[in-house]
Amino acid sequence: MASDEPKRGLWGKLFGALLALLVLGAGMAIAIRLVQTSPHAKQRTPAREARLVEVQEAQFADQRAEVDAMGTVQAAREVAIQPQVSGQIIKVGDELVPGGRFQEGGMLVQIDPADYKLALEQRRSEVSQARTELALELGQQTVAQREYEMLGETIKEEDRALVLRQPQLERVRSRLQSAEAALALAQLHLDRTTVCAPFNAVVRERRANLGMQVTTATTLAVLTGTDAYWVEVTVPVDQLRWIELPGARARIFNEAAWGATAHRVGKVIRLLSDLEQQGRMARLLVEVADPLDLRKENANQPKLLLGDYVRIKIEGVELKNVAMVDRRLVREGNNVWVMNDRNQLEIRPVQIVFRARDKLFIRDSLRPGERLVVTELSAAVDGMLLRTTDNRVENKQER
């Protein structure tokens, strides 16, 4: 009996372990079945969302190239006035102050004319005396001619001039001519005691004062012509081919002094023969008429000031059938972003015909009406879906 009890205990343990395995296996089978037979959703690729952008249509037309440059205003005519006679200044023009203006022929200073008037009277007296001597000699010439005819003698030709007093007549006539020349010079000196403006001008410097003793080496004033100023403009050499020389129209801007839109109009009159030293740039002269607005028709125009540093837009040649595009729409590598017919982004290289300050002129790389993307896009790639506010794009993927 004792030997049977250990056997029954062993069989009991085996039966318990087998039962546990059966229960565990049944549970696993049921779990697998549940997983296999339970419903589940199919995996779907998320739909790509179209990016909202602003677009601008490409417009083609004939456009005129415009070269942007910078320049400095300078005098077209400037002169240091020096008297042509010496003396004391007895009168100074009211406008002979820095910034004062004179019309051509206006009196700048008056030099004491007393000495020159006396010299003029003396020369007049000498002319009168020379004319009297000529009249007397002509009378003697008549007498000599009659005496020669009465004698009826034949004399040598070289003696005939002496008999008829020809040398005496030439001497008197020469003396008269010299006296008349001295008279004209005395009159000229007297006239020069009044120093006048040689052209319409503004006073840059005044160095003359009342009572001042002056000579022909004294500078009385520095005058700048007011009929026109020049603007010396520097442009890259490769831009010259776009400018019609001479005569190209130019607009002058000075935003700091005049505002953003006010400008003056001038014209290119000359290409200078040498390059600017520092930047190796070409130099042009632009002439602006009536820079100080002294004429009635220019009364409301901004004034040019000497030494101003201004911006210039020079009209160039006409470009046929090109699209004018904002510079900001041309991305790195001369590419533009185009929203194509499939509402996808197309990164397209373009042919730039001419580059202006804020515009680019494009030919052959775009078609009229194509939509240029204005909006900045991060991580832009070809094929990116786009939409506009009036063109909503739905992108559906097959499930």
Buried (B, 14 or more C-beta within 10 A) or exposed (E): EEEEEEEEEEEEEEEEEEEEEEEEEEEEEEEEEEEEEEEEEEEEEEEEEBBEBEBEEBEBEEBEBBBBBBBBBBBBBEBEBBBEBBBBBBEBBEBBEEEBBBEEEBBBBBBBBEBBBEBBEEBBEBBEEBBEBBEEBEEBBEEBEEEBEEEEEEEEEEEEEEBBBEEBBEBBBEBBEEBBEBBEEBBEBBBBBBBBBBBBBBBBEBBBEEEBEBEEEBEBBBBBBBBBBBBBBBBEEEBBEBBEEEEBBBBBBBEEEBEEEBBBEBBBBEBEEEEBEEEEBBBBBBBBBBBBBBEEEBEEBBBBEBEBEBBBBBBBEEBEEBBBBEEEBBBEEBBBBBBBEEBBBBBBEBEBBBBBEEBBBBBEBBEEEBBBBEEEBEEBEEEBBBBBEEBEBEEEEEE
